[in-house]
Amino acid sequence: MSKSSQAGAVAPRRVGVWLIGARGAISSCVAYGLAGIREGLLEPVGLVSEQSVFRQLPLVDLDALVLGGCDVCRRPMTQSAGELVRGRVLPADLVAAVSSQAASFEARLRPGLLDQTDVGLADLDPEAARLGALGVRQQIEHVQNDLRAFQSEHQLERVIVVHLASTEILHTPSPDWEDLGRLERALDRGVSQPASVLYAYAALSQGHAYINFTPSAGSAIPALMQLARERTVAHCGNDGKTGETLIKTVLAPMFVARNLRVLSWQGYNMLGNRDGEVLADPLHREAKLRSKGDALRSILKDPRLHHQVAIDYVPSLRDWKTAWDFVHFEGFLGAQMSLQFTWQGSDSALAAPLVLDLVRFTELAQRRGEGGVMPHVASFFKAPMGATSHDFYEQYRMLLEYARR
């Protein structure tokens, strides 16, 4: 058993984790990090589920997870790993030590669905482009065939689907999304849908739990929330909370508790890697900025608040992100003061353990028959489904209460 084994864990079983965007930086950190923990080369630092309060839960052991997935690019795992090694995210000795496990993961990868709005990737897999041009029902069938084959070939008890692909453009909600019947009829007519919606539909309709770690629509549309309830399938999202927004949801409640008025909160983000390249496009950036901006307004509840967030692509930063925030606030006697902070971190190294946490919590919910949205994992997301508060402390309290029940 690995160092991740828990005293309260059930007998070992095999659970599949299907990563959408499997050749990206987060997935690479998941794959190499998971292998490193299994081999005793890494401590599970950053895994919330490894805290003592959660050890009483019968969470699936990390040894039991089998990784597979899909992507629209053909970038080899060795290239992704090499970029992360040069960027001081992955240790070179770890990459060398678990190369066979990484190769096994890569052998299980399949072409993904190219979203119709995304073209021109330098390393685009032609098969992904072909799949993206198929009718929507054919695309769904292709995803489901991949999931079915993955589960059968590796004798998996269940499969958890995790959406880690690049952010899609911001889509205007369609009337076809309002209920499941309308969505089904739209699919029958061949009405195009965002790739994240097709992935979520394919997973949920087959009974596979779904996690959306991106700002893309995924399972958050009413029709798919209905599908998840009717099929008793667990799902959660959206947009993993790893850096600047995490700090905001921790700091903002302090101003509320002390009755200090926040006048302005300006944020500026610089990031590299593929995410930064995608977000350099205004249509993709708009989707990301919406999920980053809503949390602060929800906590402070002041319509007079001036709040802006900017994102710039800086290629030389690679997988590292720098966020600078300026908070201008008013205290007693009208005295105006300010707080500034700079956050520098690797988004992929911060996100990877949260992905493993979410897999474990979601697998438990699915095994227990807790279908539908999982509000108790709200602390992991910028725009959490089923949550009424963006306050990090309130969100984490929900997770603790779930564990203690």
C-alpha positions in Angstrom: 0.0 0.0 0.0 1.2 3.5 -0.7 1.8 6.3 1.8 -1.7 7.6 0.8 -3.4 4.6 2.4 -5.9 5.5 5.0 -6.9 3.5 8.1 -10.6 3.8 7.2 -10.3 3.0 3.5 -12.3 0.1 2.0 -10.7 -2.8 0.3 -8.7 -1.9 -2.7 -10.6 -1.5 -6.0 -9.9 0.0 -9.4 -11.5 3.3 -10.3 -10.9 5.0 -13.6 -10.1 8.7 -14.0 -10.7 10.0 -17.5 -8.9 13.3 -18.0 -10.1 15.6 -20.8 -7.1 17.6 -21.8 -4.8 14.7 -20.8 -1.7 16.0 -22.4 -1.8 19.4 -20.7 0.2 20.7 -17.7 -2.3 19.9 -15.0 -2.9 16.4 -16.2 0.9 15.8 -16.5 1.3 17.0 -12.9 -1.6 14.6 -11.9 0.0 11.7 -13.6 3.6 12.2 -12.4 2.5 13.3 -8.9 0.2 10.3 -8.4 3.0 7.9 -9.6 5.4 9.7 -7.2 3.1 9.2 -4.2 2.6 5.6 -5.0 6.3 5.0 -5.2 6.9 6.8 -1.9 8.9 9.5 -3.7 6.5 12.3 -2.8 4.6 13.3 0.3 0.9 14.1 -0.4 1.4 17.8 0.2 -1.5 19.9 -1.1 -4.0 17.1 -1.0 -6.9 18.2 1.2 -8.3 14.7 1.4 -5.1 13.6 3.2 -5.9 15.8 6.2 -6.7 13.9 9.4 -10.3 15.0 9.5 -11.0 13.2 6.2 -9.2 10.0 7.1 -12.4 8.6 8.6 -14.1 8.7 5.2 -13.8 5.5 3.1 -12.2 7.4 0.2 -10.8 5.4 -2.7 -7.1 4.8 -2.2 -4.7 6.6 -4.6 -3.3 3.2 -5.5 -6.6 2.2 -6.9 -6.8 5.0 -9.5 -6.2 4.2 -13.2 -5.6 7.2 -15.4 -6.8 7.5 -19.0 -8.1 10.3 -21.1 -8.2 12.3 -24.3 -6.8 15.4 -25.9 -7.0 17.4 -29.1 -3.2 17.7 -29.5 -0.5 15.2 -30.2 2.1 16.5 -27.8 4.0 13.6 -26.2 4.1 13.2 -22.5 7.9 13.5 -22.6 7.5 16.9 -24.1 5.0 18.1 -21.5 7.2 16.7 -18.8 10.3 18.3 -20.2 8.6 21.7 -20.3 7.6 21.3 -16.7 11.1 20.2 -15.7 12.6 23.2 -17.4 10.0 25.4 -15.7 11.0 24.1 -12.2 7.6 22.5 -11.6 8.4 18.7 -12.0 11.6 17.4 -10.5 13.8 15.7 -13.1 14.5 12.7 -10.9 10.8 12.1 -10.4 10.2 12.1 -14.1 13.0 9.6 -14.6 11.9 7.4 -11.8 8.2 7.0 -12.9 8.8 7.0 -16.7 7.2 3.6 -17.1 4.0 4.7 -15.3 3.8 7.8 -17.5 4.3 5.7 -20.6 1.4 3.4 -19.5 -0.8 6.5 -19.0 0.1 7.9 -22.4 -0.8 4.5 -24.1 -4.3 4.9 -22.7 -4.9 8.4 -24.3 -7.3 8.9 -27.2 -8.1 11.8 -29.5 -10.6 14.3 -28.1 -13.3 16.5 -29.6 -12.1 19.7 -31.1 -14.5 22.5 -30.2 -15.8 24.2 -33.3 -14.6 27.6 -32.1 -11.0 26.3 -31.7 -8.7 26.1 -34.7 -5.0 26.6 -35.5 -3.3 24.7 -32.7 0.3 24.0 -33.8 0.2 20.3 -32.6 -3.5 19.6 -33.4 -4.3 16.0 -33.8 -6.0 15.6 -37.2 -8.3 12.9 -35.7 -9.6 15.4 -33.1 -10.4 17.8 -35.9 -12.3 15.1 -37.8 -14.2 14.1 -34.7 -15.1 17.8 -34.1 -16.7 17.9 -37.5 -19.0 15.0 -36.9 -22.6 15.3 -35.9 -23.2 15.9 -32.2 -24.8 12.5 -31.7 -21.8 10.8 -33.4 -19.4 12.9 -31.2 -21.3 11.7 -28.0 -21.2 8.1 -29.2 -17.4 8.4 -29.8 -16.8 9.6 -26.3 -19.0 7.0 -24.8 -17.3 4.2 -26.7 -13.9 5.4 -25.4 -15.3 5.5 -21.8 -16.9 2.0 -22.3 -13.6 0.5 -23.6 -11.6 2.1 -20.9 -13.8 0.7 -18.2 -14.0 -2.8 -19.7 -10.3 -3.1 -20.6 -9.1 -2.2 -17.2 -11.9 -3.8 -15.2 -12.9 -0.6 -13.5 -15.6 -0.5 -10.9 -16.5 3.0 -12.0 -15.1 5.9 -14.0 -14.8 9.6 -13.0 -14.6 12.1 -15.9 -12.6 15.2 -15.2 -12.7 18.2 -17.6 -9.2 19.9 -17.7 -9.2 21.2 -21.3 -8.5 24.8 -22.2 -11.2 27.4 -21.5 -13.9 27.6 -24.2 -15.3 30.8 -25.4 -18.1 32.3 -23.4 -21.4 30.9 -24.9 -24.7 32.7 -24.6 -27.1 30.3 -22.8 -29.3 28.5 -25.3 -33.0 28.0 -24.8 -32.2 24.3 -25.6 -30.3 24.1 -22.4 -33.3 24.9 -20.2 -34.5 21.3 -19.8 -33.4 17.9 -20.7 -36.2 17.2 -23.3 -35.3 20.4 -25.2 -31.6 19.5 -25.2 -32.3 15.9 -26.4 -34.4 17.3 -29.3 -31.7 19.8 -30.2 -29.1 17.0 -30.3 -31.4 14.9 -32.5 -31.6 17.9 -34.9 -27.8 18.1 -34.9 -27.6 21.5 -33.2 -24.0 22.1 -32.4 -22.9 22.3 -28.7 -19.8 23.3 -26.8 -17.4 20.4 -26.5 -17.7 20.6 -22.6 -21.5 20.1 -22.9 -21.0 17.1 -25.1 -18.5 15.5 -22.8 -20.7 16.1 -19.8 -23.7 14.7 -21.5 -21.8 11.6 -22.7 -20.5 11.0 -19.1 -23.7 11.6 -17.2 -25.9 9.7 -19.5 -23.7 6.6 -19.1 -23.7 7.0 -15.3 -20.2 8.4 -15.0 -19.6 11.2 -12.4 -18.3 14.4 -13.9 -16.0 17.1 -12.6 -15.5 20.4 -14.4 -12.3 22.1 -13.4 -12.7 24.8 -16.1 -14.9 27.9 -16.6 -16.6 26.1 -19.6 -20.3 25.3 -19.4 -19.9 21.5 -18.8 -22.7 20.1 -16.6 -23.8 23.5 -15.2 -26.6 24.0 -17.7 -30.1 23.2 -16.3 -30.7 20.3 -18.8 -27.6 18.4 -17.6 -28.3 19.2 -13.9 -31.6 17.6 -14.5 -30.0 14.6 -16.2 -27.6 14.1 -13.3 -30.5 14.2 -10.8 -32.6 11.7 -12.8 -29.8 9.3 -13.3 -28.5 9.8 -9.7 -25.0 10.7 -11.0 -22.7 13.0 -8.9 -21.1 16.1 -10.6 -19.4 19.3 -9.5 -17.6 22.4 -10.8 -16.9 25.0 -12.1 -13.4 26.4 -12.5 -10.8 25.3 -10.0 -9.8 27.8 -7.4 -6.1 27.7 -7.0 -4.5 31.2 -6.8 -5.7 34.8 -6.9 -9.4 34.1 -6.5 -8.6 31.7 -3.6 -6.8 34.6 -1.8 -9.7 36.9 -2.6 -12.3 34.6 -1.0 -10.1 34.3 2.1 -9.4 38.1 2.5 -12.8 39.6 1.5 -14.7 38.1 4.5 -12.2 39.9 6.7 -13.3 43.3 5.4 -16.9 42.3 5.9 -16.3 41.0 9.5 -14.5 44.3 10.4 -17.1 46.5 8.7 -14.5 48.1 6.4 -15.7 49.4 3.1 -13.7 48.2 0.1 -13.7 51.0 -2.5 -11.7 49.4 -5.2 -10.1 46.0 -5.9 -7.9 45.8 -8.9 -6.3 42.5 -10.0 -3.7 41.9 -12.7 -2.6 38.5 -13.8 0.3 37.4 -16.0 0.6 33.7 -17.0 2.4 31.6 -19.6 1.8 28.0 -20.8 -1.0 26.8 -23.1 -3.7 28.3 -20.8 -2.1 31.8 -21.2 -2.0 31.3 -24.9 -5.6 30.4 -25.1 -6.7 33.2 -22.8 -4.9 35.7 -25.0 -7.9 35.4 -27.2 -10.6 37.9 -26.0 -13.5 35.5 -26.4 -11.8 32.8 -24.3 -10.6 35.4 -21.8 -14.1 36.7 -21.2 -15.3 33.3 -19.9 -12.4 33.2 -17.4 -12.8 36.8 -16.2 -16.5 36.2 -15.4 -15.7 33.3 -13.0 -12.9 35.4 -11.4 -15.0 38.5 -10.9 -18.3 37.1 -9.5 -16.9 35.8 -6.2 -15.7 39.1 -4.8 -18.9 41.0 -5.6 -20.9 38.1 -4.0 -19.0 38.4 -0.7 -18.7 42.2 -0.4 -22.3 42.9 -1.6 -21.5 46.6 -2.3 -22.8 47.9 -5.6 -20.4 50.8 -5.4 -17.4 48.5 -5.5 -15.0 49.2 -8.3 -13.6 45.8 -9.4 -11.6 44.8 -12.4 -9.4 41.9 -13.3 -7.0 41.7 -16.2 -5.1 38.8 -17.8 -2.1 39.0 -20.0 -0.1 36.2 -21.7 3.6 36.3 -20.9 5.2 33.3 -22.7 8.4 33.3 -20.8 6.6 32.6 -17.5 5.8 29.1 -18.8 3.7 27.3 -16.1 4.1 30.1 -13.5 1.6 32.8 -12.8 2.0 36.2 -11.1 -1.0 38.0 -9.8 -0.8 41.5 -8.3 -3.8 42.9 -6.4 -4.4 46.4 -5.1 -7.2 46.8 -2.5 -8.3 50.4 -1.6 -10.5 50.5 1.5 -12.1 53.0 3.9 -12.0 52.7 7.7 -13.2 54.7 10.7 -13.1 58.5 10.4 -13.1 58.1 6.6 -9.5 57.2 6.6 -8.6 55.5 3.3 -6.0 52.8 3.4 -4.7 50.1 1.0 -3.5 46.5 0.9 -1.3 45.1 -1.9 -0.3 41.5 -2.4 1.6 39.5 -5.1 0.8 35.9 -5.7 3.4 33.8 -7.6 2.8 30.1 -8.1 2.5 27.2 -10.5 -1.2 26.8 -11.4 -0.6 23.2 -12.4 1.2 22.2 -9.2 -1.6 23.8 -7.2 -4.4 22.3 -9.3 -3.1 18.7 -9.6 -3.7 17.7 -5.9 -7.1 19.3 -6.0 -8.0 17.1 -9.0 -7.1 14.0 -7.0 -9.1 15.3 -4.0 -12.2 15.9 -6.2 -11.9 12.5 -7.7 -11.9 10.9 -4.3 -14.8 13.0 -2.9 -16.8 12.5 -6.1 -16.2 8.8 -6.3 -17.4 8.5 -2.7 -20.6 10.5 -3.4 -21.2 8.3 -6.5 -20.7 5.1 -4.5 -23.1 6.3 -1.9 -25.8 7.1 -4.4 -25.5 10.9 -3.8 -26.6 12.0 -7.2 -26.7 15.5 -8.5 -24.6 18.6 -7.6 -22.1 18.2 -4.7 -22.3 21.6 -2.8 -19.9 20.4 -0.1 -16.9 20.7 -2.5 -17.6 24.4 -3.2 -14.3 25.4 -1.7 -12.5 23.9 -4.7 -14.1 26.2 -7.3 -14.4 29.8 -8.3 -18.0 29.4 -9.5 -19.3 26.4 -7.4 -22.5 24.8 -8.4 -25.0 24.4 -5.6 -23.3 26.8 -3.2 -24.9 30.0 -1.8 -21.6 31.5 -0.5 -18.2 32.4 -2.0 -16.7 32.8 1.4 -13.9 30.3 1.6 -14.4 29.6 5.3 -18.1 29.0 4.9 -17.4 26.7 1.9 -14.7 24.7 3.8 -17.0 24.4 6.8 -19.5 22.6 4.5 -16.8 20.1 3.5 -15.9 19.5 7.2 -19.6 19.0 8.1 -20.0 16.5 5.3 -17.0 14.6 6.6 -18.2 14.6 10.2 -21.7 13.4 9.2 
